[in-house]
Amino acid sequence: MLVIRKDLLDEIVAHARRDHPDEACGVVAGPEGSDRPERFIPMLNAARSPTFYEFDSGDLLRLYREMDSRDEVPVVIYHSHTATEAYPSRTDISYASEPEAHYVLVSTRDSAETNHTGHEFRSFRIVDGVVTEEEVEVVETYMFAHTGADDVPDLG
Amino acid sequence: MAVTVSIPTILRTHTGGEKAVEAKGGTVAEVIDDLESRHAGLKDRLISDGKLHRFVNIYVDDEDVRFAGGLEAPVKETSTVTILPAVAGGMR
């Protein structure tokens, strides 16, 4: 499951709309091991295309060096589809190489099928070429989001 | 004297989880061959038909080797080689 703050979801959707009809792409970085997306990093689509996206190779190197120096990982890797559904394409699957990341897709097509997020915003794991859709939980803050039942003080 | 090679998450299964390993070689191709001798299987993840795989970027210091001589790009003893998977996709 992807748990993501509403302001970050809004940033991703706004970026997708801003770059439409080209595909938009980027990362939400978070502390290594936390699975918590925190730092929104919109990237330039070097392909500037309505059907393809690619991080510029120099930008990619700078991004990973910066994340490394901050002990961050790409918790979310997002991109938009501008004319098709928010589901990973064959190309998306063949390039997917972060098994720990949440691959987020946003569709900006005319007939976008909005879900509980208010947008056509979906999240997937892509591991060894296998796509698994996961739930998206939108929260105002992470303060309470990861509190398991065992962490709640016993009120009885 | 060896160069440091930075390994991306997806390839760390070949390096026993190590984020960076040492290798020897005067070109990118030689560095990869040297890596393969200790981390079997890595080469196939980077090269097919004698060419750098299109899903992979290799940098010598700050330079993407695609723009610097490809697999024959020179590597100095003080260089850092960084391997990163391309981040790309599309609707088809």
gemmi code that builds the backbone of each chain (N, CA, C; Angstrom):
import gemmi

chains = {
    "A": [
        ("MET", (0.828, -1.201, 0.000), (0.000, 0.000, 0.000), (0.865, 1.255, 0.000)),
        ("LEU", (0.433, 2.238, -0.794), (1.104, 3.533, -0.770), (0.338, 4.468, 0.153)),
        ("VAL", (1.042, 4.988, 1.155), (0.466, 6.027, 2.014), (1.149, 7.329, 1.626)),
        ("ILE", (0.360, 8.291, 1.164), (0.950, 9.534, 0.662), (0.180, 10.738, 1.175)),
        ("ARG", (0.926, 11.777, 1.516), (0.311, 13.013, 1.990), (-0.442, 13.698, 0.865)),
        ("LYS", (-1.565, 14.313, 1.198), (-2.412, 14.926, 0.186), (-1.678, 16.035, -0.565)),
        ("ASP", (-0.850, 16.825, 0.124), (-0.150, 17.916, -0.574), (0.809, 17.373, -1.629)),
        ("LEU", (1.397, 16.185, -1.382), (2.304, 15.588, -2.370), (1.520, 15.048, -3.557)),
        ("LEU", (0.377, 14.416, -3.275), (-0.496, 13.947, -4.346), (-0.915, 15.128, -5.229)),
        ("ASP", (-1.281, 16.237, -4.575), (-1.703, 17.424, -5.334), (-0.565, 17.962, -6.206)),
        ("GLU", (0.667, 17.928, -5.686), (1.830, 18.389, -6.466), (2.031, 17.530, -7.712)),
        ("ILE", (1.888, 16.206, -7.536), (2.081, 15.286, -8.665), (1.032, 15.553, -9.743)),
        ("VAL", (-0.226, 15.679, -9.300), (-1.315, 15.903, -10.255), (-1.128, 17.254, -10.960)),
        ("ALA", (-0.738, 18.281, -10.196), (-0.541, 19.612, -10.787), (0.581, 19.578, -11.835)),
        ("HIS", (1.643, 18.830, -11.533), (2.737, 18.714, -12.507), (2.246, 18.021, -13.778)),
        ("ALA", (1.480, 16.954, -13.606), (0.959, 16.214, -14.769), (0.086, 17.120, -15.643)),
        ("ARG", (-0.750, 17.945, -14.991), (-1.643, 18.847, -15.736), (-0.850, 19.942, -16.431)),
        ("ARG", (0.168, 20.455, -15.724), (0.975, 21.551, -16.263), (1.695, 21.118, -17.539)),
        ("ASP", (2.185, 19.895, -17.572), (2.978, 19.438, -18.721), (2.123, 18.818, -19.826)),
        ("HIS", (0.862, 18.560, -19.537), (-0.033, 18.008, -20.548), (-0.015, 18.922, -21.780)),
        ("PRO", (0.068, 18.462, -23.030), (-0.094, 17.068, -23.473), (1.183, 16.219, -23.440)),
        ("ASP", (2.306, 16.779, -22.949), (3.490, 15.924, -22.805), (3.383, 15.131, -21.499)),
        ("GLU", (4.073, 14.010, -21.448), (4.114, 13.237, -20.213), (4.996, 13.959, -19.199)),
        ("ALA", (4.538, 13.954, -17.950), (5.321, 14.535, -16.860), (5.906, 13.402, -16.021)),
        ("CYS", (7.029, 13.669, -15.354), (7.662, 12.614, -14.564), (8.429, 13.206, -13.394)),
        ("GLY", (8.661, 12.385, -12.394), (9.408, 12.854, -11.239), (9.460, 11.809, -10.147)),
        ("VAL", (9.932, 12.273, -8.997), (10.198, 11.377, -7.883), (9.688, 12.039, -6.607)),
        ("VAL", (9.233, 11.229, -5.650), (9.077, 11.740, -4.298), (10.038, 10.920, -3.430)),
        ("ALA", (11.066, 11.605, -2.956), (12.097, 10.920, -2.177), (11.679, 10.830, -0.719)),
        ("GLY", (12.247, 9.858, -0.027), (11.985, 9.719, 1.399), (13.157, 9.017, 2.067)),
        ("PRO", (13.211, 9.069, 3.391), (14.316, 8.433, 4.108), (14.403, 6.941, 3.781)),
        ("GLU", (15.628, 6.464, 3.590), (15.856, 5.057, 3.276), (15.208, 4.177, 4.345)),
        ("GLY", (14.448, 3.183, 3.907), (13.846, 2.240, 4.839), (12.531, 2.696, 5.453)),
        ("SER", (12.120, 3.947, 5.168), (10.921, 4.494, 5.817), (9.646, 4.191, 5.028)),
        ("ASP", (9.779, 4.016, 3.690), (8.638, 3.855, 2.791), (7.706, 5.070, 2.874)),
        ("ARG", (8.276, 6.238, 3.221), (7.470, 7.432, 3.444), (7.884, 8.524, 2.448)),
        ("PRO", (7.021, 8.803, 1.443), (7.368, 9.843, 0.466), (7.317, 11.216, 1.114)),
        ("GLU", (8.385, 11.995, 0.990), (8.443, 13.289, 1.689), (8.839, 14.461, 0.813)),
        ("ARG", (9.835, 14.244, -0.077), (10.389, 15.387, -0.809), (10.030, 15.283, -2.291)),
        ("PHE", (9.167, 16.203, -2.729), (8.670, 16.215, -4.113), (9.756, 16.760, -5.049)),
        ("ILE", (10.120, 15.974, -6.050), (11.168, 16.397, -6.987), (10.664, 16.211, -8.422)),
        ("PRO", (10.046, 17.265, -8.996), (9.619, 17.144, -10.394), (10.842, 17.083, -11.290)),
        ("MET", (10.800, 16.220, -12.299), (11.930, 16.095, -13.221), (11.493, 16.572, -14.596)),
        ("LEU", (12.490, 16.958, -15.387), (12.225, 17.347, -16.765), (12.070, 16.081, -17.600)),
        ("ASN", (11.039, 16.026, -18.416), (10.935, 14.920, -19.368), (11.839, 15.243, -20.552)),
        ("ALA", (13.020, 14.600, -20.586), (14.005, 14.897, -21.631), (13.468, 14.543, -23.013)),
        ("ALA", (12.479, 13.639, -23.068), (11.902, 13.241, -24.357), (10.866, 14.268, -24.839)),
        ("ARG", (10.358, 15.111, -23.924), (9.317, 16.106, -24.250), (8.307, 15.543, -25.235)),
        ("SER", (7.671, 14.471, -24.813), (6.820, 13.720, -25.732), (5.483, 13.393, -25.075)),
        ("PRO", (4.397, 13.323, -25.865), (3.117, 12.894, -25.306), (3.036, 11.388, -25.084)),
        ("THR", (4.017, 10.630, -25.597), (3.935, 9.170, -25.498), (5.132, 8.533, -24.815)),
        ("PHE", (6.104, 9.342, -24.371), (7.313, 8.776, -23.783), (7.868, 9.755, -22.759)),
        ("TYR", (8.482, 9.209, -21.709), (9.201, 10.086, -20.781), (10.547, 9.477, -20.469)),
        ("GLU", (11.474, 10.333, -20.173), (12.801, 9.864, -19.783), (13.477, 10.954, -18.980)),
        ("PHE", (14.049, 10.578, -17.816), (14.859, 11.539, -17.070), (16.124, 11.786, -17.893)),
        ("ASP", (16.531, 13.033, -17.998), (17.800, 13.352, -18.629), (18.917, 12.641, -17.863)),
        ("SER", (19.911, 12.100, -18.563), (20.897, 11.257, -17.872), (21.733, 12.056, -16.871)),
        ("GLY", (22.029, 13.321, -17.197), (22.770, 14.162, -16.249), (21.933, 14.483, -15.020)),
        ("ASP", (20.646, 14.797, -15.245), (19.721, 15.060, -14.126), (19.613, 13.829, -13.228)),
        ("LEU", (19.566, 12.658, -13.872), (19.428, 11.397, -13.128), (20.616, 11.194, -12.185)),
        ("LEU", (21.821, 11.450, -12.704), (23.028, 11.297, -11.877), (22.998, 12.273, -10.699)),
        ("ARG", (22.653, 13.534, -10.983), (22.598, 14.534, -9.905), (21.546, 14.155, -8.868)),
        ("LEU", (20.388, 13.677, -9.345), (19.310, 13.267, -8.440), (19.774, 12.161, -7.494)),
        ("TYR", (20.395, 11.113, -8.042), (20.806, 9.985, -7.207), (21.927, 10.367, -6.252)),
        ("ARG", (22.831, 11.242, -6.706), (23.910, 11.700, -5.803), (23.322, 12.488, -4.641)),
        ("GLU", (22.347, 13.337, -4.968), (21.727, 14.159, -3.925), (20.970, 13.270, -2.933)),
        ("MET", (20.209, 12.306, -3.469), (19.466, 11.407, -2.569), (20.433, 10.606, -1.711)),
        ("ASP", (21.529, 10.123, -2.323), (22.528, 9.363, -1.564), (23.084, 10.172, -0.410)),
        ("SER", (23.392, 11.445, -0.685), (24.020, 12.273, 0.348), (23.039, 12.567, 1.478)),
        ("ARG", (21.740, 12.452, 1.201), (20.723, 12.704, 2.231), (20.134, 11.408, 2.798)),
        ("ASP", (20.728, 10.260, 2.421), (20.206, 8.944, 2.836), (18.744, 8.773, 2.449)),
        ("GLU", (18.456, 9.193, 1.224), (17.094, 9.055, 0.707), (17.065, 8.036, -0.434)),
        ("VAL", (15.863, 7.533, -0.680), (15.620, 6.668, -1.836), (14.397, 7.205, -2.578)),
        ("PRO", (14.235, 6.819, -3.845), (13.024, 7.236, -4.556), (11.841, 6.394, -4.096)),
        ("VAL", (11.081, 6.886, -3.122), (9.958, 6.105, -2.576), (8.852, 6.020, -3.628)),
        ("VAL", (8.603, 7.141, -4.308), (7.625, 7.168, -5.403), (8.332, 7.596, -6.684)),
        ("ILE", (8.059, 6.881, -7.779), (8.488, 7.322, -9.107), (7.201, 7.499, -9.905)),
        ("TYR", (6.932, 8.738, -10.313), (5.639, 8.979, -10.962), (5.810, 9.441, -12.401)),
        ("HIS", (4.789, 9.164, -13.201), (4.688, 9.789, -14.522), (3.239, 9.795, -14.955)),
        ("SER", (2.979, 10.576, -15.991), (1.595, 10.695, -16.455), (1.426, 9.990, -17.793)),
        ("HIS", (0.209, 9.526, -18.017), (-0.212, 9.092, -19.348), (-1.229, 10.133, -19.800)),
        ("THR", (-1.059, 10.645, -21.012), (-1.859, 11.799, -21.416), (-3.051, 11.418, -22.284)),
        ("ALA", (-3.104, 10.183, -22.750), (-4.222, 9.772, -23.595), (-4.727, 8.381, -23.263)),
        ("THR", (-4.085, 7.736, -22.292), (-4.461, 6.362, -21.957), (-4.621, 6.228, -20.444)),
        ("GLU", (-5.052, 5.054, -20.012), (-5.328, 4.847, -18.588), (-4.037, 4.883, -17.757)),
        ("ALA", (-4.230, 5.070, -16.461), (-3.104, 5.137, -15.523), (-2.691, 3.727, -15.137)),
        ("TYR", (-2.140, 3.005, -16.108), (-1.714, 1.634, -15.877), (-0.375, 1.455, -16.594)),
        ("PRO", (0.581, 0.740, -15.998), (1.906, 0.630, -16.626), (1.851, -0.021, -18.008)),
        ("SER", (2.514, 0.605, -18.959), (2.591, 0.061, -20.314), (3.729, -0.958, -20.384)),
        ("ARG", (3.832, -1.620, -21.507), (4.954, -2.564, -21.691), (6.285, -1.851, -21.524)),
        ("THR", (6.355, -0.629, -22.071), (7.606, 0.137, -21.954), (7.899, 0.460, -20.493)),
        ("ASP", (6.860, 0.892, -19.774), (7.046, 1.201, -18.345), (7.611, -0.009, -17.598)),
        ("ILE", (7.058, -1.171, -17.913), (7.459, -2.395, -17.207), (8.890, -2.761, -17.553)),
        ("SER", (9.254, -2.610, -18.834), (10.599, -3.019, -19.221), (11.661, -2.111, -18.614)),
        ("TYR", (11.313, -0.855, -18.356), (12.290, 0.060, -17.750), (12.283, 0.024, -16.220)),
        ("ALA", (11.223, -0.498, -15.633), (11.093, -0.391, -14.179), (12.234, -1.119, -13.474)),
        ("SER", (12.997, -0.404, -12.659), (14.181, -1.031, -12.067), (14.382, -0.668, -10.600)),
        ("GLU", (13.320, -0.213, -9.964), (13.399, 0.036, -8.516), (12.343, -0.826, -7.837)),
        ("PRO", (12.701, -2.067, -7.477), (11.698, -2.977, -6.904), (11.067, -2.477, -5.608)),
        ("GLU", (11.742, -1.544, -4.928), (11.214, -1.032, -3.664), (10.300, 0.172, -3.866)),
        ("ALA", (10.287, 0.721, -5.077), (9.562, 1.972, -5.306), (8.082, 1.724, -5.586)),
        ("HIS", (7.290, 2.757, -5.285), (5.889, 2.775, -5.696), (5.848, 3.496, -7.041)),
        ("TYR", (5.436, 2.790, -8.073), (5.305, 3.416, -9.387), (3.909, 4.025, -9.497)),
        ("VAL", (3.855, 5.354, -9.482), (2.581, 6.057, -9.523), (2.310, 6.524, -10.944)),
        ("LEU", (1.081, 6.282, -11.404), (0.654, 6.792, -12.705), (-0.557, 7.683, -12.535)),
        ("VAL", (-0.540, 8.781, -13.274), (-1.657, 9.714, -13.291), (-2.091, 9.844, -14.744)),
        ("SER", (-3.392, 9.727, -14.987), (-3.855, 9.960, -16.347), (-4.460, 11.352, -16.458)),
        ("THR", (-4.064, 12.072, -17.515), (-4.621, 13.405, -17.777), (-5.498, 13.378, -19.023)),
        ("ARG", (-5.929, 12.170, -19.412), (-6.796, 12.068, -20.599), (-8.158, 12.718, -20.311)),
        ("ASP", (-8.880, 13.017, -21.384), (-10.187, 13.671, -21.267), (-11.158, 12.877, -20.398)),
        ("SER", (-11.196, 11.566, -20.643), (-12.190, 10.739, -19.950), (-11.575, 10.029, -18.746)),
        ("ALA", (-10.706, 10.744, -18.032), (-10.018, 10.144, -16.882), (-11.027, 9.570, -15.885)),
        ("GLU", (-10.728, 8.363, -15.395), (-11.627, 7.712, -14.438), (-11.141, 8.010, -13.030)),
        ("THR", (-11.754, 9.009, -12.406), (-11.292, 9.401, -11.078), (-11.682, 8.350, -10.042)),
        ("ASN", (-10.815, 8.165, -9.088), (-11.098, 7.239, -7.986), (-11.185, 8.027, -6.680)),
        ("HIS", (-11.013, 7.351, -5.551), (-11.180, 8.014, -4.248), (-10.185, 9.150, -4.029)),
        ("THR", (-9.113, 9.204, -4.850), (-8.134, 10.281, -4.691), (-8.639, 11.579, -5.318)),
        ("GLY", (-9.732, 11.479, -6.088), (-10.233, 12.654, -6.801), (-9.628, 12.793, -8.186)),
        ("HIS", (-8.731, 11.869, -8.527), (-8.045, 11.904, -9.822), (-7.901, 10.480, -10.312)),
        ("GLU", (-7.453, 10.320, -11.577), (-7.086, 8.972, -11.997), (-5.625, 8.783, -11.598)),
        ("PHE", (-5.432, 8.397, -10.358), (-4.131, 8.324, -9.696), (-4.018, 6.931, -9.113)),
        ("ARG", (-3.064, 6.146, -9.629), (-2.955, 4.750, -9.185), (-1.498, 4.406, -8.880)),
        ("SER", (-1.304, 3.399, -8.062), (0.053, 3.033, -7.658), (0.299, 1.540, -7.861)),
        ("PHE", (1.529, 1.220, -8.249), (1.878, -0.157, -8.602), (3.263, -0.506, -8.075)),
        ("ARG", (3.448, -1.793, -7.819), (4.786, -2.341, -7.649), (5.121, -3.023, -8.960)),
        ("ILE", (6.355, -2.863, -9.407), (6.795, -3.555, -10.614), (8.095, -4.268, -10.277)),
        ("VAL", (8.012, -5.596, -10.141), (9.159, -6.395, -9.730), (9.349, -7.533, -10.724)),
        ("ASP", (10.536, -7.607, -11.301), (10.853, -8.651, -12.284), (9.789, -8.737, -13.378)),
        ("GLY", (9.324, -7.591, -13.836), (8.380, -7.569, -14.943), (6.940, -7.860, -14.547)),
        ("VAL", (6.691, -8.061, -13.249), (5.332, -8.356, -12.800), (4.735, -7.107, -12.132)),
        ("VAL", (3.550, -6.710, -12.614), (2.882, -5.513, -12.104), (1.837, -5.912, -11.071)),
        ("THR", (1.875, -5.270, -9.912), (0.851, -5.502, -8.894), (0.299, -4.151, -8.466)),
        ("GLU", (-0.988, -3.945, -8.684), (-1.586, -2.689, -8.222), (-1.732, -2.733, -6.708)),
        ("GLU", (-1.628, -1.568, -6.087), (-1.750, -1.498, -4.635), (-2.702, -0.373, -4.261)),
        ("GLU", (-3.195, -0.455, -3.039), (-4.082, 0.591, -2.530), (-3.322, 1.887, -2.346)),
        ("VAL", (-4.031, 2.996, -2.489), (-3.457, 4.310, -2.203), (-4.247, 4.901, -1.045)),
        ("GLU", (-3.537, 5.221, 0.027), (-4.187, 5.904, 1.139), (-3.666, 7.332, 1.197)),
        ("VAL", (-4.589, 8.292, 1.119), (-4.217, 9.703, 1.145), (-4.430, 10.220, 2.558)),
        ("VAL", (-3.375, 10.830, 3.116), (-3.449, 11.304, 4.503), (-3.041, 12.776, 4.565)),
        ("GLU", (-3.477, 13.466, 5.596), (-3.084, 14.860, 5.787), (-1.678, 14.947, 6.359)),
        ("THR", (-1.336, 13.971, 7.200), (-0.023, 13.933, 7.849), (0.348, 12.477, 8.077)),
        ("TYR", (1.669, 12.201, 8.154), (2.096, 10.825, 8.420), (2.096, 10.511, 9.911)),
        ("MET", (1.742, 11.494, 10.731), (1.918, 11.323, 12.174), (1.195, 10.095, 12.708)),
        ("PHE", (0.006, 9.834, 12.163), (-0.772, 8.713, 12.689), (-0.885, 7.556, 11.703)),
        ("ALA", (-0.361, 7.768, 10.493), (-0.655, 6.829, 9.410), (-0.068, 5.443, 9.633)),
        ("HIS", (1.100, 5.371, 10.280), (1.757, 4.069, 10.399), (1.580, 3.452, 11.783)),
        ("THR", (0.638, 3.973, 12.539), (0.426, 3.458, 13.877), (-0.361, 2.158, 13.813)),
        ("GLY", (0.313, 1.071, 14.097), (-0.360, -0.216, 14.101), (-1.171, -0.373, 15.379)),
        ("ALA", (-2.040, -1.373, 15.419), (-2.919, -1.586, 16.569), (-2.114, -1.734, 17.857)),
        ("ASP", (-0.936, -2.366, 17.755), (-0.136, -2.633, 18.952), (0.456, -1.363, 19.564)),
        ("ASP", (0.517, -0.300, 18.743), (1.125, 0.927, 19.246), (0.121, 1.812, 19.970)),
        ("VAL", (-1.151, 1.476, 19.859), (-2.173, 2.317, 20.467), (-2.297, 1.953, 21.947)),
        ("PRO", (-2.217, 2.956, 22.812), (-2.339, 2.645, 24.247), (-3.672, 1.963, 24.547)),
        ("ASP", (-3.610, 1.042, 25.432), (-4.813, 0.306, 25.796), (-5.739, 1.198, 26.611)),
        ("LEU", (-6.907, 1.467, 26.073), (-7.832, 2.383, 26.739), (-8.710, 1.660, 27.756)),
        ("GLY", (-8.666, 0.315, 27.719), (-9.523, -0.451, 28.621), (-8.994, -0.380, 30.014)),
    ],
    "B": [
        ("MET", (46.024, 0.103, -7.804), (45.047, 1.201, -7.636), (43.761, 0.813, -8.354)),
        ("ALA", (42.666, 0.996, -7.700), (41.399, 0.556, -8.275), (40.423, 1.725, -8.348)),
        ("VAL", (39.497, 1.609, -9.258), (38.432, 2.613, -9.332), (37.246, 2.119, -8.501)),
        ("THR", (36.464, 3.064, -8.025), (35.267, 2.721, -7.267), (34.081, 2.693, -8.227)),
        ("VAL", (33.304, 1.627, -8.125), (32.121, 1.506, -8.974), (30.883, 1.505, -8.084)),
        ("SER", (29.999, 2.456, -8.321), (28.769, 2.577, -7.548), (27.684, 1.714, -8.200)),
        ("ILE", (27.068, 0.856, -7.385), (26.133, -0.165, -7.890), (24.695, 0.215, -7.509)),
        ("PRO", (23.766, 0.219, -8.468), (22.377, 0.551, -8.112), (21.686, -0.593, -7.370)),
        ("THR", (20.639, -0.257, -6.635), (19.908, -1.233, -5.816), (19.624, -2.529, -6.566)),
        ("ILE", (19.136, -2.388, -7.790), (18.656, -3.571, -8.518), (19.779, -4.552, -8.867)),
        ("LEU", (21.029, -4.071, -8.869), (22.141, -4.962, -9.219), (22.926, -5.428, -7.997)),
        ("ARG", (22.487, -5.019, -6.808), (23.264, -5.368, -5.602), (23.152, -6.836, -5.237)),
        ("THR", (22.210, -7.546, -5.861), (22.156, -8.997, -5.659), (23.449, -9.635, -6.162)),
        ("HIS", (24.107, -8.966, -7.130), (25.354, -9.514, -7.677), (26.566, -9.144, -6.836)),
        ("THR", (26.412, -8.174, -5.938), (27.571, -7.712, -5.158), (27.380, -7.997, -3.665)),
        ("GLY", (26.512, -8.945, -3.353), (26.275, -9.276, -1.951), (25.727, -8.105, -1.157)),
        ("GLY", (24.971, -7.231, -1.851), (24.346, -6.104, -1.172), (25.214, -4.852, -1.105)),
        ("GLU", (26.455, -4.939, -1.595), (27.364, -3.785, -1.520), (26.913, -2.665, -2.454)),
        ("LYS", (26.946, -1.417, -1.937), (26.574, -0.251, -2.734), (27.696, 0.178, -3.668)),
        ("ALA", (28.917, -0.132, -3.299), (30.064, 0.248, -4.112), (31.117, -0.842, -4.017)),
        ("VAL", (31.760, -1.124, -5.146), (32.811, -2.140, -5.175), (34.011, -1.563, -5.930)),
        ("GLU", (35.137, -2.220, -5.810), (36.329, -1.756, -6.504), (36.562, -2.607, -7.734)),
        ("ALA", (37.165, -1.988, -8.745), (37.481, -2.736, -9.958), (38.694, -2.103, -10.619)),
        ("LYS", (39.307, -2.876, -11.525), (40.465, -2.366, -12.259), (40.143, -2.309, -13.741)),
        ("GLY", (40.807, -1.393, -14.426), (40.630, -1.312, -15.867), (40.883, 0.088, -16.360)),
        ("GLY", (41.313, 0.182, -17.618), (41.616, 1.485, -18.213), (40.473, 2.014, -19.058)),
        ("THR", (39.474, 1.144, -19.312), (38.279, 1.582, -20.043), (37.055, 1.021, -19.316)),
        ("VAL", (35.886, 1.524, -19.687), (34.649, 1.027, -19.086), (34.495, -0.473, -19.340)),
        ("ALA", (34.816, -0.900, -20.566), (34.695, -2.326, -20.900), (35.601, -3.175, -20.008)),
        ("GLU", (36.822, -2.706, -19.765), (37.753, -3.459, -18.913), (37.271, -3.498, -17.468)),
        ("VAL", (36.718, -2.400, -17.021), (36.181, -2.351, -15.654), (35.046, -3.365, -15.509)),
        ("ILE", (34.172, -3.425, -16.513), (33.039, -4.366, -16.456), (33.541, -5.810, -16.473)),
        ("ASP", (34.544, -6.098, -17.306), (35.101, -7.462, -17.339), (35.706, -7.839, -15.994)),
        ("ASP", (36.383, -6.870, -15.373), (36.987, -7.132, -14.071), (35.904, -7.367, -13.006)),
        ("LEU", (34.834, -6.586, -13.073), (33.702, -6.784, -12.144), (33.112, -8.176, -12.307)),
        ("GLU", (32.946, -8.574, -13.569), (32.326, -9.871, -13.870), (33.136, -11.025, -13.262)),
        ("SER", (34.466, -10.848, -13.194), (35.314, -11.927, -12.674), (35.041, -12.184, -11.190)),
        ("ARG", (34.520, -11.189, -10.478), (34.225, -11.373, -9.046), (32.729, -11.342, -8.742)),
        ("HIS", (31.949, -10.753, -9.656), (30.505, -10.614, -9.424), (29.782, -11.175, -10.648)),
        ("ALA", (29.771, -12.476, -10.744), (29.256, -13.152, -11.938), (27.814, -12.748, -12.223)),
        ("GLY", (27.526, -12.508, -13.485), (26.166, -12.178, -13.905), (25.964, -10.696, -14.121)),
        ("LEU", (26.868, -9.890, -13.562), (26.717, -8.433, -13.673), (26.816, -7.963, -15.124)),
        ("LYS", (27.758, -8.548, -15.850), (28.011, -8.083, -17.222), (26.770, -8.198, -18.111)),
        ("ASP", (26.062, -9.327, -17.955), (24.850, -9.530, -18.765), (23.773, -8.503, -18.475)),
        ("ARG", (23.818, -7.925, -17.279), (22.819, -6.925, -16.912), (23.151, -5.559, -17.518)),
        ("LEU", (24.381, -5.419, -18.006), (24.841, -4.119, -18.492), (25.029, -4.075, -20.004)),
        ("ILE", (25.435, -5.222, -20.557), (25.834, -5.253, -21.967), (25.095, -6.371, -22.676)),
        ("SER", (24.591, -6.071, -23.874), (24.115, -7.152, -24.730), (24.621, -6.895, -26.143)),
        ("ASP", (25.077, -7.947, -26.798), (25.667, -7.863, -28.137), (26.804, -6.838, -28.198)),
        ("GLY", (27.585, -6.793, -27.155), (28.745, -5.894, -27.152), (28.396, -4.428, -26.988)),
        ("LYS", (27.127, -4.151, -26.717), (26.720, -2.756, -26.538), (26.087, -2.550, -25.172)),
        ("LEU", (26.210, -1.317, -24.707), (25.586, -0.962, -23.438), (24.069, -1.080, -23.580)),
        ("HIS", (23.464, -1.768, -22.624), (22.024, -1.969, -22.610), (21.307, -0.613, -22.579)),
        ("ARG", (20.223, -0.488, -23.324), (19.571, 0.829, -23.395), (18.881, 1.228, -22.098)),
        ("PHE", (18.679, 0.271, -21.194), (18.020, 0.598, -19.927), (19.012, 1.072, -18.862)),
        ("VAL", (20.291, 1.060, -19.218), (21.322, 1.338, -18.215), (22.155, 2.546, -18.616)),
        ("ASN", (22.452, 3.388, -17.636), (23.398, 4.482, -17.841), (24.658, 4.181, -17.049)),
        ("ILE", (25.808, 4.419, -17.680), (27.081, 4.325, -16.954), (27.785, 5.667, -17.083)),
        ("TYR", (28.264, 6.147, -15.949), (28.963, 7.431, -15.917), (30.394, 7.226, -15.442)),
        ("VAL", (31.328, 7.921, -16.094), (32.684, 8.022, -15.546), (32.774, 9.433, -14.983)),
        ("ASP", (32.936, 9.512, -13.670), (32.797, 10.789, -12.960), (31.442, 11.397, -13.334)),
        ("ASP", (31.411, 12.566, -13.972), (30.105, 13.175, -14.252), (29.624, 12.939, -15.682)),
        ("GLU", (30.366, 12.161, -16.422), (30.095, 12.045, -17.856), (29.380, 10.740, -18.182)),
        ("ASP", (28.216, 10.847, -18.831), (27.508, 9.679, -19.363), (28.382, 9.111, -20.491)),
        ("VAL", (28.768, 7.844, -20.376), (29.721, 7.296, -21.356), (29.142, 7.236, -22.778)),
        ("ARG", (27.816, 7.324, -22.890), (27.238, 7.357, -24.242), (27.758, 8.553, -25.032)),
        ("PHE", (28.131, 9.601, -24.290), (28.632, 10.807, -24.954), (30.143, 10.923, -24.811)),
        ("ALA", (30.797, 9.844, -24.415), (32.235, 9.945, -24.117), (32.995, 8.701, -24.572)),
        ("GLY", (32.528, 8.094, -25.670), (33.276, 6.950, -26.213), (32.673, 5.597, -25.899)),
        ("GLY", (31.528, 5.589, -25.273), (30.836, 4.324, -25.006), (31.664, 3.417, -24.107)),
        ("LEU", (31.682, 2.135, -24.436), (32.380, 1.173, -23.582), (33.896, 1.372, -23.623)),
        ("GLU", (34.359, 2.096, -24.651), (35.803, 2.369, -24.738), (36.178, 3.653, -23.996)),
        ("ALA", (35.224, 4.282, -23.345), (35.517, 5.512, -22.597), (36.633, 5.246, -21.585)),
        ("PRO", (37.648, 6.116, -21.552), (38.766, 5.890, -20.639), (38.378, 6.080, -19.175)),
        ("VAL", (38.976, 5.273, -18.321), (38.751, 5.361, -16.877), (40.108, 5.603, -16.219)),
        ("LYS", (40.187, 6.651, -15.425), (41.441, 6.935, -14.711), (41.410, 6.288, -13.335)),
        ("GLU", (42.591, 6.167, -12.749), (42.670, 5.516, -11.430), (41.885, 6.271, -10.371)),
        ("THR", (41.716, 7.558, -10.595), (40.996, 8.369, -9.615), (39.499, 8.478, -9.926)),
        ("SER", (39.073, 7.807, -11.009), (37.681, 7.959, -11.453), (36.712, 7.224, -10.535)),
        ("THR", (35.485, 7.718, -10.544), (34.379, 6.970, -9.977), (33.460, 6.579, -11.119)),
        ("VAL", (33.124, 5.308, -11.174), (32.191, 4.829, -12.192), (30.839, 4.620, -11.498)),
        ("THR", (29.791, 5.196, -12.072), (28.454, 5.070, -11.484), (27.542, 4.364, -12.481)),
        ("ILE", (26.875, 3.340, -12.005), (25.898, 2.632, -12.832), (24.509, 3.007, -12.321)),
        ("LEU", (23.638, 3.459, -13.201), (22.267, 3.788, -12.803), (21.300, 3.274, -13.862)),
        ("PRO", (20.214, 2.664, -13.438), (19.196, 2.303, -14.414), (18.514, 3.564, -14.938)),
        ("ALA", (18.237, 3.611, -16.231), (17.498, 4.739, -16.795), (16.112, 4.778, -16.169)),
        ("VAL", (15.572, 5.978, -15.983), (14.189, 6.104, -15.536), (13.407, 6.625, -16.734)),
        ("ALA", (12.589, 5.754, -17.294), (11.901, 6.080, -18.535), (10.672, 5.195, -18.683)),
        ("GLY", (9.843, 5.536, -19.648), (8.660, 4.728, -19.918), (7.806, 5.461, -20.934)),
        ("GLY", (6.569, 5.028, -21.036), (5.701, 5.683, -21.993), (4.397, 4.959, -22.118)),
        ("MET", (3.522, 5.482, -22.956), (2.160, 4.930, -22.973), (2.047, 3.628, -23.753)),
        ("ARG", (3.045, 3.302, -24.586), (2.883, 2.096, -25.405), (3.566, 0.877, -24.787)),
    ],
}
model = gemmi.Model(1)
for chain_id, residues in chains.items():
    chain = gemmi.Chain(chain_id)
    for i, (resn, *xyz) in enumerate(residues, 1):
        res = gemmi.Residue()
        res.name, res.seqid = resn, gemmi.SeqId(i, " ")
        for name, pos in zip(("N", "CA", "C"), xyz):
            atom = gemmi.Atom()
            atom.name, atom.element = name, gemmi.Element(name[0])
            atom.pos, atom.b_iso = gemmi.Position(*pos), 0.0
            res.add_atom(atom)
        chain.add_residue(res)
    model.add_chain(chain)
structure = gemmi.Structure()
structure.add_model(model)
structure.setup_entities()
